[in-house]
Amino acid sequence: MDLHLGRATASTAERAAVDAELGPPATRWEGGGRDRAEDGRVSYGGRDARSQRHLLLPVLHAVQKQIGWVSDGALTYVAQRLTVPPAEVYGVATFYSMLSIRPRPGRVAHVCDDIACRIGGANPLIDQLTADFGPAGTPRGDATWIRSPCLGLCERAPAVMFQLAGDEADESHAPAAANQVNAVLGGGSPAVFVPGSTPQTLPPRDESLRLLRRIGVADPDSLDDYRAHGGYEALRRALQLGPAGVIREITDSKLMGRGGAAFPTGVKWSGVASAPARPHYLICNADESEPGTFKDRVLMEEDPFALVEAMTIAGYAAGCELGYLYIRGEYPLATRRLEGAIAQARARGLLGLDVMGRGFAFDIVLRRGAGAYICGEETALMNSIEGYRGEPRNKPPFPTVAGLFGKPTLINNVETLFNVLDVILGTGPAYATVGTEKSTGTKLFCVSGCVTSPGVYEVPFGTTLREMIDLAGGVRDGRPLQALLLGGAAGTFVPEEQFDTPLTFEGTREIGASLGSGVIMLFDDTVDLVDILTRVAGFFRDESCGQCVPCRVGTVRQEEALIRIGTGRSNGSTAADVELLAELSLVMKDASICGLGQTAPAALQSALALNLLGVGASGAADTSTTPESSTGNKQRTPDAS
Amino acid sequence: MRRNAPVMLGAIRRMLDFELDGEPVRAPEGSTILDVCREQGIDTPTLCYLDNLTPVNACRVCMVEVDGSRVLVPSCSRDVEAGMVVKTDTERVRHSRKMVLELLASSTDMSLAEDAVHRWMDSYGVDIKRYGPPGPPAAAGERDRRQAGHHHVPDGLTAETVAQPVKIDNELYVRDYARCILCYKCVEACGEDAQNTFAIAVAGRGFDATIATEFDVTLPDSACVYCGNCIAVCPTGALMPKSEYDMRQAGTWDETKQDQVTTVCTFCGVGCNLELTTQDNRIVRVDSPIDHSITNGHLCIKGRFGYAHVQN
């Protein structure tokens, strides 16, 4: 492919950042000391260069990290090295919120203002930062702060992530105070990580924990300690069972995927294992971005070797020699711990060409996302790995048939893979005795919001919402509960009379809800739900990839209509806007390409159905009260973010 | 046809039986639902679909209901299967089609869209007034500079649109992205489906996504080779020859005075068919028939723009 490249050239530092990722250019055609007069503006990358397109996002990450933004010169050099048209590199670079294609200060604080942080002190933090530092996005010296969607630290809200150019590592931190953020923006070192996300592991420790059993016990940086706590026994047993035996145990366990869709894991595994096309790929979906969700982060931060082991078992069973671990860009600590775990496992022969000396090959490539909720959708994630924009693909074909690089691909969520260890250590039928008939095993729930002890909780399927609330110590400060959101921003509100519903896939389906990613968020009577739902609507508007019309425009119209309702400034009548929201909801659910658009109206529609906003779902607004007075909220004016 | 020339039959394909709007239908394996709908004379709206491009199923206006599918299915890219039960005129289908057209019309200038689009908007009952008056247009380049994941929270009083000034940076064609419905057709025509130039791609995200060159450089600074194949596939007049644009601006573009003349391009030996649009005995626009076996509707810069000598 002949590329037409722009005139901008990369600086020495930019070239160094790219070369550090890709290695030095083999010939000057690939970006060595080229002579413009002699070579014109044409690059002659061959098949070898083009086959590296999957390195596009890692290379852009490297430039962003070293320089603080991606200039046109850097972009041109990346295009040249990978033989990707510059327009396409630009399309990819502008897709991710953590990449900046305009000059940006080197120290950026991403301050979460999403739903959990919003009720956990984000607003005072933002007000203080605005007063001390200036409005969001204002550069001061080499620093700035910007608003961010959920950073997955909901249990310790408010959260902040520092994205730091140069050699300093990115860090996320919670709970964050304005003076701490100011100190880091002023050049100070990021605050030290404070653990404590799993209340059941605090004394008195709950000894029945399965998925969380090593959390707080085993050293996440030590392979030896992992082995001392039962690590790699599951892989040893899997090798005894053989691939077919492993899949049989998984099938017998009736394990269902924990990523939100609840697909039977055994069906998926045997589908990939028996697919005739080769090679097979494995992907671990660790792009946990659903607002309110942080369970996978806790697992990866505190027990990273377990994920490496579980992926090895999955690769062995499904005949995959390579597994991609795609982790969201906002999880710097989990990323570092996993990098360490993968390196140690490789050094000890637990990954590589001859795993455990048993003659099968498996290795893991860690890929860091760059700020895109949509990349948690499995086919969008595959496009992202391949170096394309993270836009979902049309299904069918499904990933088990044609997934990553068009090959059969096994893709599982982090929590699902952790369960695999549990299944293999016992037997499938034994695993199936826990939980309920159709929802087997234990489930992790992310409890946050106005709750006494927020954190990740592990309970058997079938536990009720009421029991979960009690386990977490009830509503904070003993206040009355106003609402409960189940399943995250894409989930639904559940009314109190349904709190005795067992938390299972089938139980929640019966009440028209979904477990989603296991979010249970509590809102007490002081929370402004219109504000919360406006944030959710804004979240989906920001995170829509823009590919299909129902989601791209529907999320914009949904936010506008909700703001009209919330501010009592309807174009026609509030009833007409409620009706409009219902119609938007229907087209988004029916006609969007992927789950993002299909679930974008879910929370809002359930809130309207439960009359949480002071306007009924029927559209018949209570004429005696304005929406504001009926929810006890003062008039809001939209703010810019 | 030359004597003794081979007769091209195509691959032999199995016939599949399925149900379409309650009627039993047979279609060869590999047909899409849209293919069958068209063959059966069922008017199915499409925007991002074109016979000479790979379906991207992004616009979601051709949705149909298929039994057993939780959500609606894009007819342009779903192959028919034996025993499938397809419904094209249910309440859900009509609602989705109406809403897609309505959402586009409320955010985009559809005034120059193909006649069929206006017919569909009428028949599905599109009403854009309920979204409020359109918001103010963006300043030149403002939409191109938006950062993914950030937007200004609206006040809800106006409906946000993609309105922005026209981009005129060369003498051959203009880009009026206020009319762009992001159907991806131009990107496909510029890329793998026709020209393999890759001068443009989708950039940005969500409602702020745009069709862009790298860093939004002007077309003369980009990889564009001015084949104009993007113009030919654009369904809404967002991409338009400068000659046509200038006439429309001057108010002299008059379709009632125009004729279509088919001829063969004389620049090289390939033999591309040209479809000349003439007005007042002058060429005002050049296209190629989409069903022409040589061009598939695509041309090069010479065929599409190299006609000035004819009228000098």
Chai-1 contact restraints between the chains, C-beta under 6 A:
chainA,res_idxA,chainB,res_idxB,connection_type,confidence,min_distance_angstrom,max_distance_angstrom,comment,restraint_id
A,H4,B,A223,contact,1.0,0.0,6.0,A-B,restraint_1
A,D72,B,F215,contact,1.0,0.0,6.0,A-B,restraint_2
A,P85,B,F198,contact,1.0,0.0,6.0,A-B,restraint_3
A,P86,B,E214,contact,1.0,0.0,6.0,A-B,restraint_4
A,A87,B,F198,contact,1.0,0.0,6.0,A-B,restraint_5
A,A87,B,A199,contact,1.0,0.0,6.0,A-B,restraint_6
A,A87,B,I200,contact,1.0,0.0,6.0,A-B,restraint_7
A,A87,B,A201,contact,1.0,0.0,6.0,A-B,restraint_8
A,A87,B,T213,contact,1.0,0.0,6.0,A-B,restraint_9
A,A87,B,E214,contact,1.0,0.0,6.0,A-B,restraint_10
A,E88,B,A201,contact,1.0,0.0,6.0,A-B,restraint_11
A,Y90,B,A203,contact,1.0,0.0,6.0,A-B,restraint_12
A,Y90,B,E214,contact,1.0,0.0,6.0,A-B,restraint_13
A,G91,B,A201,contact,1.0,0.0,6.0,A-B,restraint_14
A,G91,B,V202,contact,1.0,0.0,6.0,A-B,restraint_15
A,G91,B,A203,contact,1.0,0.0,6.0,A-B,restraint_16
A,T94,B,A203,contact,1.0,0.0,6.0,A-B,restraint_17
A,T94,B,G204,contact,1.0,0.0,6.0,A-B,restraint_18
A,F95,B,R205,contact,1.0,0.0,6.0,A-B,restraint_19
A,S97,B,A148,contact,1.0,0.0,6.0,A-B,restraint_20
A,S97,B,G149,contact,1.0,0.0,6.0,A-B,restraint_21
A,N394,B,N57,contact,1.0,0.0,6.0,A-B,restraint_22
A,N394,B,S77,contact,1.0,0.0,6.0,A-B,restraint_23
A,D542,B,G149,contact,1.0,0.0,6.0,A-B,restraint_24
A,D542,B,H151,contact,1.0,0.0,6.0,A-B,restraint_25
A,S544,B,G206,contact,1.0,0.0,6.0,A-B,restraint_26
A,G546,B,R205,contact,1.0,0.0,6.0,A-B,restraint_27
A,G546,B,G206,contact,1.0,0.0,6.0,A-B,restraint_28
A,G546,B,A209,contact,1.0,0.0,6.0,A-B,restraint_29
A,Q547,B,A58,contact,1.0,0.0,6.0,A-B,restraint_30
A,C548,B,A58,contact,1.0,0.0,6.0,A-B,restraint_31
A,C548,B,R60,contact,1.0,0.0,6.0,A-B,restraint_32
A,V549,B,C59,contact,1.0,0.0,6.0,A-B,restraint_33
A,V549,B,R60,contact,1.0,0.0,6.0,A-B,restraint_34
A,V549,B,V100,contact,1.0,0.0,6.0,A-B,restraint_35
A,V549,B,L103,contact,1.0,0.0,6.0,A-B,restraint_36
A,V549,B,L104,contact,1.0,0.0,6.0,A-B,restraint_37
A,P550,B,R60,contact,1.0,0.0,6.0,A-B,restraint_38
A,R552,B,F207,contact,1.0,0.0,6.0,A-B,restraint_39
A,V553,B,L103,contact,1.0,0.0,6.0,A-B,restraint_40
A,V553,B,S107,contact,1.0,0.0,6.0,A-B,restraint_41
A,V556,B,E160,contact,1.0,0.0,6.0,A-B,restraint_42
A,V556,B,F207,contact,1.0,0.0,6.0,A-B,restraint_43
A,R557,B,Y131,contact,1.0,0.0,6.0,A-B,restraint_44
A,E560,B,P154,contact,1.0,0.0,6.0,A-B,restraint_45
A,E560,B,G156,contact,1.0,0.0,6.0,A-B,restraint_46
A,I563,B,G156,contact,1.0,0.0,6.0,A-B,restraint_47
A,R564,B,G156,contact,1.0,0.0,6.0,A-B,restraint_48
A,N571,B,G132,contact,1.0,0.0,6.0,A-B,restraint_49
A,L580,B,R130,contact,1.0,0.0,6.0,A-B,restraint_50
A,L586,B,H95,contact,1.0,0.0,6.0,A-B,restraint_51
A,V587,B,S96,contact,1.0,0.0,6.0,A-B,restraint_52
A,V587,B,M99,contact,1.0,0.0,6.0,A-B,restraint_53
A,D590,B,V71,contact,1.0,0.0,6.0,A-B,restraint_54
A,D590,B,L72,contact,1.0,0.0,6.0,A-B,restraint_55
A,D590,B,R92,contact,1.0,0.0,6.0,A-B,restraint_56
A,D590,B,S96,contact,1.0,0.0,6.0,A-B,restraint_57
A,A591,B,R60,contact,1.0,0.0,6.0,A-B,restraint_58
A,A591,B,M63,contact,1.0,0.0,6.0,A-B,restraint_59
A,A591,B,L72,contact,1.0,0.0,6.0,A-B,restraint_60
A,A591,B,S96,contact,1.0,0.0,6.0,A-B,restraint_61
A,P638,B,V153,contact,1.0,0.0,6.0,A-B,restraint_62
A,P638,B,D155,contact,1.0,0.0,6.0,A-B,restraint_63
A,A640,B,H152,contact,1.0,0.0,6.0,A-B,restraint_64
A,S641,B,V153,contact,1.0,0.0,6.0,A-B,restraint_65
